[in-house]
Amino acid sequence: MVNKHEHLSESVRLNWESLFSLVERAPFGLYIIDADFRISLMNAESKKRAFRNVNPVIGRDFGEAIRVLWPEEVAVSVINKFRHTLDSGEPFFSLDYIEARADIDAVEAYEWELHRITLPDGKYGVVCYYYDSTQLRESEQALRRNETWLKGQKEAFMASINGAPLEESLDMLIRCAINFMDDGGKASFFLVNPEGTAINHITGMGEEYTRVIGDFPVGPNSIGCGLAAHRGTPLIYPDVDADPEWTPYLWIARRFDFRATWSFPVRITGGKIVGTFCIYYQQPRAATPRDFEVASTLTNAAAVIMVHHLAMQERIRTEQVLREADHRKNEFLALLAHELRNPLAAIRNAGQILLRANGDAQTSRLAAEILNRQVDHMVRQVDDLLDVNRITQGKIELRKEDADLAQIIDHAVETSRSLFDELDQELIVTLPTDSICIHGDPIRLTQAISNLLNNASKFTRKGGKIWLDTELANDIAIIRVRDNGIGIAHADLHHIFEMFVQVDKSLERTRNGLGLGLALVKSLVDLHNGTVEAHSEGIGCGSEFIIRLPVLHRQAPAPVAIESGIGANNTGPLRILIADDNLDSATSLAALLQLMGHEIQVAYDGLEAITKAEAFYPDLILLDIGMPEVNGYEAARRIRKVRAEGFKLVALTGMSQEEDRRLSLEAGFDAHLIKPVDLASLTEFLTRH
């Protein structure tokens, strides 16, 4: 028969086993230390987590087991707390118990408590309830790191938007990335140059690294960031000492103390690689998926910052170009006003002289010469402006043919002769004995050489010398124009051929000009597949301009004589109708042609021109384009409907673009002359028609 004491013990044991069965599958840990300080019971969670490296564990001395898990100092502290609770019955509560374990390379965190209990054998023991908070703490730390990481990115973005230098914004990304990774690495950013041939260190590794790396090549034979930028894919080097590709570059690794390095391209929208991100470690280290994730996030952030930086740089460059262009424009407009007022002043004076000449032939001739000379000067300036405009718009047309270079130079010299005569300058021309044949536009090449001669005259003192030499070398015609004038400063040589550039801006400058001549020379020579360059030893040392043009091997064509003069092929006086809404222009041209013996009628708008063309029955109609009532194109079409043949219809207009000439041809004009037409050109036209 079972006595009462035995029945009680059995009841306690059964109750204990029932209680333990409830906590066996609990998510918290539980184990019991008996009176002999041995582990008597332990649930599955404890075996799986805290005591996973203690085997066997049940019946094991607690002090021995705990020393497997924790360093001696920590183990002694835990053992003492258990003994204190066992001996005194005083419970113990611990929160955030965080220590590095001895059995594994990890830090774990626990919240635990101790209570003294009576075991089924009637003796005291200690039960430990604990919760493994390691994962919770890691999650919290990861959350805090993510918050810091996102905050760091935001600060970097804001710094970039607010105009911080690129290196400052990228450095903020580096700092938050290193803090996020928390493993002692270093990092840097590189920027790909505009040509895509090299990368340059921006920030991360210091100024010495920047100097040593320099322009690091981008290409298939590069390494690290240079190769990553070329391929557009990450490159991971876990140990550079063990990688044969790194042998030529190990001196860099030694100098800057790294063994592992990873390189990631920075790619913007559209796929273009604008930079690279590089990580360095002192010890060998392979990249984990988390490392790739962090690097991807960082390079995406860097791409946004780099794109913003590049856009800002482009905007700054554009603004600078616009400011310079605006400054050039203002200077040019002021110069243009000055250049136009000078001949206009002379023209007005000449007009007043004529009004007061009282029939004095010598005085009248002086005034006429002034008028012709100043109008020629203004026409050249307007022609240069129009030519520059055509070239910049790609609308200039070359009429190329085989031509003798000597004849082109003769025409250029004659075009510029008046400038040398006016300043009593000596022009010395040296031509080769053999003929040089050029395939080009003779008029445009004459213009280019004449502009160089004009430029030499402008910047050479009165009584100075200009040399024009031509030679043939290796199928290249070399044309040199030298002078002993004011020379060119070395700082001005690199932009001497830019439009509107005036290297002499002083009030005492030798001659006038708009700064178009040399720009026009370069454009025309370029169109002929040639080159032009400027040389000077400096201010006061004169200057030299050299044109090089490809030559033809066949002999140059014989020059064709051009007949000129009023009576060359003239069959007699012509009936001429002039239509122009500008009263002075129409009246003055009519008077000039009447002096030449022609019969003239004048119309001042398009409708009147149509009416007089039918009534007057002219041999030649000189018709302006921009007129009221009916414009010149429409007037020409209507006149052609009434009378298709037996006369010449000529546009005489200030509209000089190629499109204007095309429209004239379509409207039925036989020729297109540009105002102001000079007497020689008009006479030649009349004799040929």
C-alpha positions in Angstrom: 0.0 0.0 0.0 1.4 3.4 -1.0 2.0 5.7 1.9 1.0 9.4 1.9 4.6 10.6 1.4 5.2 8.5 -1.6 1.9 9.6 -3.1 2.9 13.3 -2.7 6.3 12.7 -4.3 4.8 11.0 -7.2 2.3 13.8 -7.6 5.1 16.5 -7.5 7.0 14.5 -10.2 3.9 14.2 -12.4 3.1 17.9 -12.0 6.7 18.9 -12.8 6.8 16.7 -15.9 3.4 18.2 -17.1 4.7 21.7 -16.5 8.0 21.0 -18.4 6.1 19.5 -21.3 4.3 22.8 -21.7 7.5 24.8 -22.0 9.4 22.2 -24.1 8.2 23.8 -27.3 8.1 27.4 -26.0 10.0 30.1 -28.0 12.0 31.1 -24.9 14.8 29.1 -23.3 14.5 27.2 -20.0 16.8 25.0 -18.1 17.2 23.8 -14.5 20.3 23.5 -12.3 20.0 21.0 -9.5 21.4 21.1 -6.0 24.7 19.6 -7.2 25.0 22.4 -9.7 24.4 20.1 -12.7 22.1 20.7 -15.6 19.1 18.5 -14.9 16.5 19.7 -17.4 16.6 21.8 -20.6 14.0 22.6 -23.2 14.5 22.3 -27.0 15.1 26.0 -27.6 18.0 26.1 -25.1 19.6 23.0 -26.7 19.2 24.4 -30.2 20.5 28.0 -29.5 22.4 28.8 -26.3 23.8 25.4 -25.6 24.2 24.1 -29.1 27.9 23.5 -28.7 27.7 21.7 -25.4 27.2 18.0 -25.9 26.2 16.1 -23.9 24.4 18.8 -21.9 22.0 17.0 -19.5 23.8 16.0 -16.3 26.8 18.2 -17.2 28.4 20.4 -14.5 27.0 23.8 -15.1 30.3 25.6 -14.5 32.0 23.4 -17.1 29.2 23.9 -19.6 29.1 27.6 -19.2 32.9 27.9 -19.7 32.4 26.3 -23.1 30.0 29.1 -24.1 31.6 32.2 -22.6 35.0 33.6 -21.9 36.3 32.9 -18.3 35.4 36.4 -16.9 31.8 36.2 -18.2 31.5 32.5 -17.2 32.5 33.3 -13.6 30.0 36.1 -13.4 27.2 33.9 -14.6 28.1 31.0 -12.2 28.2 33.4 -9.2 24.7 34.7 -10.0 23.4 31.1 -10.2 25.0 30.1 -6.8 23.7 33.3 -5.2 20.1 32.5 -6.2 20.6 28.9 -5.2 22.0 29.7 -1.8 19.9 32.8 -0.9 16.7 32.2 -2.8 17.0 35.8 -4.2 15.9 36.0 -7.8 18.0 37.7 -10.5 16.8 39.6 -13.5 19.0 40.7 -16.4 18.2 42.9 -19.4 20.4 43.4 -22.5 23.1 41.0 -21.4 25.3 41.3 -24.5 28.6 39.4 -24.6 30.9 37.8 -27.1 30.8 34.1 -27.0 33.8 31.8 -26.6 32.7 28.9 -28.8 31.8 31.0 -31.9 32.9 34.3 -33.4 29.7 36.2 -32.5 28.1 38.5 -30.1 24.8 37.4 -28.6 22.3 39.2 -26.4 20.0 37.7 -23.8 17.3 38.8 -21.4 17.2 36.2 -18.5 16.1 35.7 -15.0 16.8 33.2 -12.2 14.5 31.7 -9.5 15.1 29.1 -6.8 12.6 26.2 -7.0 12.0 22.9 -5.2 12.8 20.0 -7.3 10.8 16.7 -7.3 13.5 15.2 -4.9 12.7 17.9 -2.4 16.0 19.7 -2.9 16.5 23.3 -4.1 17.4 24.1 -7.7 17.6 27.1 -9.9 15.5 27.6 -13.0 16.6 30.0 -15.7 14.2 31.6 -18.1 15.7 33.5 -20.9 14.9 35.1 -24.2 17.5 35.2 -27.0 17.3 38.9 -28.1 20.2 38.6 -30.5 18.1 38.6 -33.7 15.9 41.4 -32.3 18.9 43.5 -31.5 20.5 42.8 -34.9 17.2 43.8 -36.5 17.1 47.0 -34.5 20.7 47.7 -35.3 20.1 47.0 -39.0 17.1 49.3 -38.8 19.2 52.0 -37.2 22.0 51.5 -39.8 19.4 51.7 -42.6 18.0 54.9 -41.1 21.6 56.3 -40.8 22.3 55.1 -44.4 19.2 56.7 -45.8 19.8 59.9 -43.8 23.4 59.9 -45.2 22.2 59.6 -48.7 19.6 62.3 -48.2 22.3 64.6 -46.8 24.6 63.8 -49.8 21.8 64.6 -52.2 20.9 67.8 -50.5 24.6 68.9 -50.4 24.8 68.3 -54.1 21.6 70.1 -54.9 22.8 73.1 -52.8 25.9 73.3 -54.9 28.5 71.5 -52.8 31.6 70.3 -54.7 31.3 66.8 -56.2 34.0 65.4 -53.8 32.2 66.7 -50.8 28.9 65.0 -51.7 30.6 61.7 -52.6 32.6 61.8 -49.5 29.4 61.9 -47.5 28.3 58.8 -49.3 31.6 57.1 -48.5 31.3 57.9 -44.8 27.8 56.6 -44.4 28.6 53.5 -46.5 31.6 52.6 -44.3 29.5 53.1 -41.2 26.8 50.9 -42.6 29.3 48.1 -43.5 31.0 48.5 -40.1 34.0 46.3 -41.1 37.0 48.6 -41.3 37.1 49.0 -45.0 38.1 52.1 -47.0 36.4 53.4 -50.2 36.9 55.9 -53.0 35.2 57.3 -56.0 36.6 57.8 -59.5 35.2 60.0 -62.3 35.5 59.0 -66.0 37.0 61.7 -68.2 34.8 63.2 -71.0 36.7 61.1 -73.6 36.1 57.9 -71.7 39.8 57.0 -71.8 40.8 57.5 -68.2 39.4 57.7 -64.6 40.5 60.2 -62.0 40.3 59.7 -58.2 37.8 62.2 -56.8 37.7 61.4 -53.1 38.2 58.8 -50.4 41.9 57.8 -50.4 43.6 61.2 -50.0 45.6 63.6 -52.1 48.7 61.3 -52.4 46.5 58.6 -53.9 45.1 61.1 -56.4 48.6 62.1 -57.5 49.9 58.5 -57.7 46.9 57.2 -59.7 46.7 60.2 -62.0 44.9 59.5 -65.3 44.3 55.8 -64.7 43.6 54.1 -68.0 40.1 52.7 -68.9 40.3 49.8 -71.3 40.6 46.0 -71.6 44.2 46.0 -70.4 43.5 48.0 -67.3 42.8 46.7 -63.8 40.4 47.4 -60.9 38.3 50.5 -61.5 39.7 51.1 -65.0 38.6 47.7 -66.1 35.2 47.9 -64.3 34.6 51.2 -66.1 35.4 49.6 -69.4 33.4 46.4 -68.9 30.5 48.0 -67.0 30.4 45.2 -64.5 31.7 44.8 -60.9 35.2 43.4 -60.4 36.0 41.6 -57.2 39.6 40.9 -56.1 39.5 38.9 -52.8 43.3 38.9 -52.6 45.4 40.9 -55.0 48.6 39.1 -53.9 47.1 35.9 -55.2 45.9 37.4 -58.5 48.4 37.3 -61.4 46.7 40.3 -63.1 47.6 42.4 -60.1 51.4 41.7 -60.3 52.2 44.9 -62.2 50.1 46.9 -59.8 51.1 45.4 -56.4 53.2 48.4 -55.6 50.0 50.4 -55.4 48.5 47.9 -53.0 51.6 47.9 -50.8 51.9 51.7 -50.8 48.2 52.2 -49.8 48.0 49.1 -47.6 45.2 46.9 -49.0 44.9 43.2 -50.0 41.3 43.0 -51.2 39.7 45.5 -53.5 36.3 45.6 -55.2 35.3 47.9 -58.0 31.8 48.8 -59.1 30.8 50.9 -62.1 28.6 54.0 -61.6 26.0 53.9 -64.4 23.5 56.6 -65.2 20.2 56.4 -67.1 20.9 55.3 -70.6 23.7 53.0 -69.6 26.6 55.4 -69.8 29.4 54.8 -67.2 30.4 58.1 -65.6 32.5 56.8 -62.7 33.4 53.9 -60.4 33.2 53.1 -56.7 36.1 51.1 -55.1 36.3 49.4 -51.7 39.6 48.4 -50.1 40.4 46.0 -47.2 43.7 45.3 -45.4 43.0 41.6 -45.3 41.8 39.2 -48.0 38.0 39.3 -48.2 35.4 38.1 -50.7 32.2 40.0 -51.3 28.9 38.8 -49.9 25.5 39.3 -51.4 24.9 42.0 -48.7 28.1 43.8 -49.9 26.8 43.8 -53.5 23.5 45.2 -52.3 25.2 48.0 -50.4 27.4 48.8 -53.3 24.5 48.8 -55.7 22.6 51.3 -53.5 25.6 53.4 -53.1 26.5 53.5 -56.9 22.8 54.4 -57.7 23.0 57.3 -55.2 26.4 58.3 -56.6 25.0 58.2 -60.2 22.3 60.7 -59.3 24.9 63.0 -57.7 27.3 62.7 -60.6 24.6 63.4 -63.2 23.6 66.5 -61.2 27.2 67.6 -61.0 27.8 67.0 -64.7 24.6 68.9 -65.5 25.7 71.8 -63.2 29.1 71.8 -64.9 27.5 71.9 -68.3 25.2 74.7 -67.2 28.1 76.7 -65.8 30.0 76.2 -69.1 27.0 77.1 -71.1 26.4 80.2 -68.9 30.1 81.2 -69.3 29.8 80.7 -73.1 26.7 82.8 -73.2 28.3 85.5 -71.0 31.3 85.5 -73.3 29.1 85.6 -76.4 27.0 88.4 -74.9 30.2 90.3 -74.1 31.5 89.7 -77.6 28.2 90.8 -79.0 28.2 94.0 -77.1 31.8 94.7 -78.0 31.0 93.9 -81.6 27.9 96.1 -81.8 29.9 99.0 -80.3 32.7 98.3 -82.8 30.2 98.0 -85.7 28.7 101.3 -84.8 32.2 102.9 -84.7 33.2 101.2 -87.9 30.1 102.4 -89.7 30.1 105.9 -88.4 33.7 106.5 -89.7 32.8 106.0 -93.4 29.4 107.6 -92.9 31.1 110.7 -91.6 33.4 110.7 -94.6 30.4 110.1 -97.0 28.4 113.0 -95.4 31.4 115.3 -95.7 31.9 114.3 -99.3 28.2 115.1 -99.9 28.6 118.5 -98.4 31.7 119.2 -100.5 29.7 118.3 -103.7 26.9 120.7 -102.6 29.5 123.5 -102.2 31.8 122.7 -105.1 30.1 125.2 -107.4 31.2 123.3 -110.5 34.9 123.0 -109.4 35.9 119.8 -111.2 38.9 119.0 -108.9 36.9 119.5 -105.7 34.0 117.4 -107.1 36.5 114.6 -108.1 38.0 114.6 -104.6 34.5 114.2 -103.1 33.6 111.4 -105.6 36.8 109.5 -104.8 36.0 109.8 -101.0 32.5 108.5 -101.7 33.7 105.5 -103.8 36.4 104.6 -101.3 34.2 104.7 -98.2 31.3 102.8 -99.9 33.8 100.1 -101.0 35.0 99.9 -97.4 31.4 99.5 -96.1 30.6 97.0 -98.8 33.6 94.8 -97.8 32.4 94.9 -94.2 28.9 93.9 -95.1 30.2 91.2 -97.4 32.4 89.8 -94.6 29.4 89.7 -92.2 27.2 87.9 -94.7 30.0 85.4 -95.6 30.5 84.6 -91.9 26.8 84.1 -91.4 26.7 81.8 -94.5 29.6 79.8 -93.2 28.3 79.4 -89.7 25.0 78.2 -91.1 26.7 75.9 -93.6 25.1 77.7 -96.5 28.2 78.9 -98.4 28.7 77.3 -101.8 32.1 76.8 -103.4 32.4 76.9 -107.1 35.5 74.8 -107.5 37.6 74.6 -110.6 41.2 74.0 -111.6 43.0 77.3 -111.2 46.5 78.7 -111.3 47.6 79.8 -107.8 49.7 82.6 -109.3 46.6 84.1 -110.9 44.7 83.9 -107.7 47.5 85.7 -105.8 47.7 88.4 -108.5 43.9 89.1 -108.1 44.3 89.1 -104.3 47.2 91.6 -104.5 45.2 93.9 -106.8 42.2 93.7 -104.5 44.4 94.9 -101.6 46.7 97.3 -103.5 44.8 100.5 -102.5 45.5 99.8 -98.8 49.3 99.5 -99.4 49.3 102.7 -101.6 47.3 104.6 -99.0 49.8 103.8 -96.2 52.9 103.9 -98.5 53.7 100.3 -97.6 56.0 98.1 -99.6 54.5 94.7 -100.7 57.1 92.2 -101.8 55.7 89.2 -103.7 57.7 86.0 -104.5 56.1 83.4 -106.7 57.6 80.0 -107.7 58.8 79.7 -111.3 56.7 76.6 -112.0 52.9 76.8 -112.2 50.9 75.5 -109.2 47.4 74.1 -109.9 44.8 74.4 -107.2 41.3 72.8 -107.3 39.1 75.3 -105.5 36.9 78.3 -105.8 39.2 81.1 -107.2 37.0 83.9 -105.9 37.0 82.5 -102.3 40.7 81.7 -102.3 41.4 85.2 -103.6 39.2 86.5 -100.8 41.2 84.5 -98.2 44.6 85.7 -99.4 43.4 89.3 -99.8 42.1 89.2 -96.2 45.5 88.2 -94.9 47.1 91.0 -96.9 44.5 93.5 -95.6 45.2 92.2 -92.0 49.0 92.7 -92.5 48.4 96.2 -93.8 46.1 97.1 -90.9 48.7 96.1 -88.3 51.8 97.5 -90.0 52.9 101.1 -89.6 53.0 103.6 -92.4 55.9 102.9 -94.7 56.3 99.3 -93.4 56.9 96.1 -95.3 54.7 93.1 -96.2 56.0 89.9 -97.8 53.9 87.4 -99.7 55.9 84.2 -100.5 54.6 81.0 -102.2 56.4 77.6 -102.5 55.5 74.0 -103.3 56.5 71.3 -100.8 55.4 67.6 -101.0 52.3 68.4 -103.1 51.3 71.2 -100.7 51.1 74.8 -101.7 52.5 77.0 -98.9 51.5 80.7 -98.9 53.2 83.0 -96.4 52.1 86.5 -95.5 54.6 88.3 -93.3 54.8 91.8 -92.0 57.0 93.9 -89.7 54.0 95.4 -87.9 52.9 95.4 -84.3 52.9 91.6 -83.8 50.7 89.4 -81.7 51.0 88.6 -78.0 51.5 84.8 -77.3 48.3 84.7 -75.2 46.3 85.9 -78.3 47.7 83.4 -80.8 45.4 80.5 -79.8 42.1 82.5 -80.5 43.3 84.8 -83.3 41.0 83.0 -85.8 37.8 83.3 -83.7 35.0 85.5 -84.9 34.9 89.1 -83.6 38.3 88.8 -81.9 40.2 92.1 -81.8 43.7 91.6 -80.4 44.4 95.3 -80.6 41.6 97.0 -78.5 43.5 100.2 -77.8 42.2 103.6 -78.9 45.5 103.9 -80.8 45.0 100.8 -82.9 46.5 101.1 -86.3 43.5 100.3 -88.5 39.8 99.7 -88.3 38.0 96.3 -88.6 35.3 94.1 -87.2 37.4 91.1 -86.3 35.9 89.0 -89.1 38.7 88.8 -91.6 40.9 86.1 -90.0 37.8 84.0 -89.0 36.7 84.1 -92.6 40.2 83.1 -93.8 40.2 80.0 -91.6 36.7 79.0 -92.6 37.4 79.4 -96.3 40.7 77.5 -96.1 39.0 74.7 -94.1 36.5 74.4 -96.8 39.3 73.8 -99.3 40.8 71.0 -97.0 43.7 73.3 -96.1 45.1 74.7 -92.9 46.1 78.2 -91.7 48.2 79.2 -88.8 49.6 82.3 -87.1 53.1 82.9 -85.7 54.6 85.9 -83.9 57.5 86.4 -81.6 55.4 88.9 -79.6 54.4 92.5 -79.5 56.5 94.7 -81.8 58.0 91.6 -83.6 55.7 91.4 -86.6 53.6 88.4 -87.5 53.4 85.6 -90.1 50.3 83.7 -91.4 50.7 80.5 -93.4 48.1 78.9 -95.6 48.7 75.3 -96.8 46.6 73.9 -99.6 46.6 70.6 -101.5 47.7 70.9 -105.1 46.8 69.1 -108.4 49.5 67.3 -110.4 48.1 68.4 -113.8 49.1 71.7 -115.3 47.1 74.7 -114.4 44.7 76.0 -117.0 45.6 79.0 -119.1 44.2 82.3 -117.8 41.1 83.5 -119.6 41.1 87.2 -120.3 38.0 89.1 -119.2 37.0 92.0 -121.4 35.7 95.1 -119.7 34.7 98.5 -120.6 31.6 100.3 -121.6 31.9 99.6 -125.3 33.4 96.1 -125.4 30.2 94.4 -126.7 27.8 97.3 -126.4 25.4 97.6 -129.2 24.2 101.0 -128.2 22.0 102.8 -125.7 19.5 100.5 -123.9 15.9 101.1 -122.8 16.1 100.4 -119.0 13.4 100.3 -116.4 14.4 100.8 -112.8 12.0 99.7 -110.1 12.9 100.5 -106.5 10.8 101.9 -103.6 13.9 103.7 -102.3 13.7 107.1 -103.9 17.4 108.1 -103.6 18.6 104.7 -104.8 16.3 104.7 -107.8 17.0 108.3 -108.7 20.8 108.1 -108.4 21.0 104.9 -110.4 18.8 106.4 -113.1 21.0 109.5 -113.3 24.1 107.4 -113.5 22.7 105.2 -116.4 21.5 108.3 -118.2 25.0 109.8 -118.0 26.1 106.5 -119.7 23.7 107.2 -122.6 20.8 104.9 -121.8 17.1 105.8 -121.9 15.6 105.4 -118.4 12.2 105.1 -116.7 11.7 104.7 -112.9 8.9 102.9 -110.9 8.6 103.1 -107.2 6.5 100.0 -106.4 5.7 96.6 -107.9 2.4 97.5 -109.5 3.9 100.6 -111.2 6.8 98.4 -112.4 4.3 95.9 -114.1 2.5 98.8 -115.8 5.6 100.5 -117.1 7.2 97.3 -118.2 4.2 96.8 -120.6 4.1 100.4 -121.8 7.8 101.3 -122.0 8.8 97.9 -123.5 12.4 98.0 -122.0 15.5 96.0 -123.0 16.5 95.6 -119.4 14.5 95.8 -116.1 16.4 96.3 -112.8 13.9 95.2 -110.2 14.1 95.5 -106.4 12.7 92.6 -104.4 11.3 94.2 -101.3 8.7 96.7 -102.6 5.2 97.7 -101.5 2.0 96.7 -103.2 3.6 93.8 -105.1 7.1 92.4 -104.2 9.8 91.9 -106.8 9.3 88.1 -107.2 5.6 88.5 -107.9 6.2 91.5 -110.2 8.7 89.4 -112.2 6.2 86.5 -112.6 3.5 88.9 -113.9 5.9 90.6 -116.3 7.0 87.3 -117.7 3.4 86.3 -118.3 2.9 89.4 -120.5 6.4 89.3 -122.2 8.4 86.1 -122.0 11.4 87.0 -124.2 13.3 89.9 -125.8 14.5 91.5 -122.6 16.6 90.8 -119.5 15.1 90.8 -116.1 17.6 91.5 -113.3 17.1 91.5 -109.5 19.0 94.4 -108.0 18.6 93.9 -104.2 20.2 93.9 -100.8 19.0 90.3 -100.3 22.1 88.2 -100.8 21.5 84.7 -99.4 21.6 81.6 -101.6 17.9 81.1 -100.9 17.2 84.6 -102.3 19.1 83.7 -105.5 17.1 80.5 -105.9 13.8 82.4 -105.5 14.9 84.9 -108.1 15.7 82.2 -110.6 12.3 80.5 -110.0 10.5 83.9 -110.4 12.0 84.3 -113.9 15.0 86.6 -113.2 18.0 86.3 -115.5 20.5 87.5 -112.9 20.7 88.5 -109.3 22.9 91.6 -108.5 23.6 92.8 -104.9 23.3 96.4 -103.8 25.3 98.5 -103.9 26.5 97.4 -107.4 29.7 99.2 -108.4 30.1 100.9 -111.8 32.6 98.3 -113.1 30.3 95.4 -112.4 27.3 97.2 -113.8 29.2 98.2 -116.9 30.4 94.6 -117.5 26.9 93.3 -117.1 25.5 95.8 -119.6 28.1 95.1 -122.2 27.5 91.3 -121.9 23.7 91.6 -122.0 
